[in-house]
Amino acid sequence: RENSSENILSSPNRLLLHEGKLMLAESTRLLDVYLFLFDDFLLITKIKRNKKKYGGSDTSLIPVCPSLTPELQSFIREGGFCTVLDQPIPLDRLILKNVEPI
């Protein structure tokens, strides 16, 4: 929802526990996603790669938040970004199961 998306990460007490890249099986295709596991919800974002190159500028000079993982910092410097894929999943409604690798 547009109106609630700006406050999604605004809690000063929220802790980022883990983040990382995964492949999400979505019906007939695989989707690159980046997950953010907070102490109260799981946020799934879609990885987007910018097809445009920045005209000769040195993208290594783009400022990136130092608390992000080096992998995500590098991805952002290359022009990539993440968009929220769906509503955050509250951890009290999340069920995790081990599955056998395909």
N, C-alpha and C positions, 0 to 999 in steps of 0.2 A: 504494500500500500504506500502510495506516495507520501501521505502525511506522517506516517510513523517511521519511514526509512531514515530520516535525518537524525533521529534520536536512538537508533539501534545500538550504537556503541557508546552512548553518552554516560553510562553509569561509572562514577569514579571508583567504585569498589569492585568492578568486574576484572577478573584476571584471565589473561590468555594463557592457557595451559599447554597447548600444542598447536602446530600448524603444519600443513604439508600438502603435497600434490598427490592426486589419485586419478585413476581412470574410473569413470562411472558408466556402467552398462545401462543405456537408455533405449529400450525396445530393440531397435535394429542397428544402433550405432554406439560407438564409444565416445565419451565426452571427457575432455581434460577439465578437471575441477581442482580447486584449491580449497581446503577445509581449514576453518579456524575453530578450534575447540576452546570455548571459554568455560569458566566454572559454573555457568548456569544455562548455556545453550551451545548448539553446534550450528555454525554458519557455513553453508555450502555456496561457493562462488564459482562462476564459469570463467575459465581462462580465455582471454581474447588477445590475439596478437595483432598489433597495428600493422597493416599492410603498407602504409606509407613510411618511407624513410624520411628522417628529418634532414632536410637539405644541407648536407655537409657539416652540420653541427656535431660537436663531440658529445654523444649521449652519455659518456661516462661522467660528465659534469652535472647531470640532472640530480638535484638533491633528493635523497631517499631517506625515509625514517630509519634511524640506526637500529631500532628494536626489531625490524623485520629480519627474517633469515637471509643469509647471503644469496640463496637461490632466488627468493622473491625479489630482493634488491636488484639482482642482475636482470631478471625478467622485466622489471619496471624500466630499468635503464635502456633495455632494448625496445621500448615502446609498447610493452604489453601492459595489460590491466585486468582487473577482476571485477565482474559485476555479480551482484547477489542473484543466485539462481532461484531461490524460493524463500519462503518465510523461515526464520531461524527455528530450529527444533529444540524445544526446552528439554534439558537433560532428564527431567522427571517423567517425560513421555517417550524417551528414547530407549529402544531395546536393541542390544548388540548380540549377534550370533556369530559363531565361528562357522565358516563354510569351507568346503574342500576346494582347492584351486582347480580351475577348469583346464 
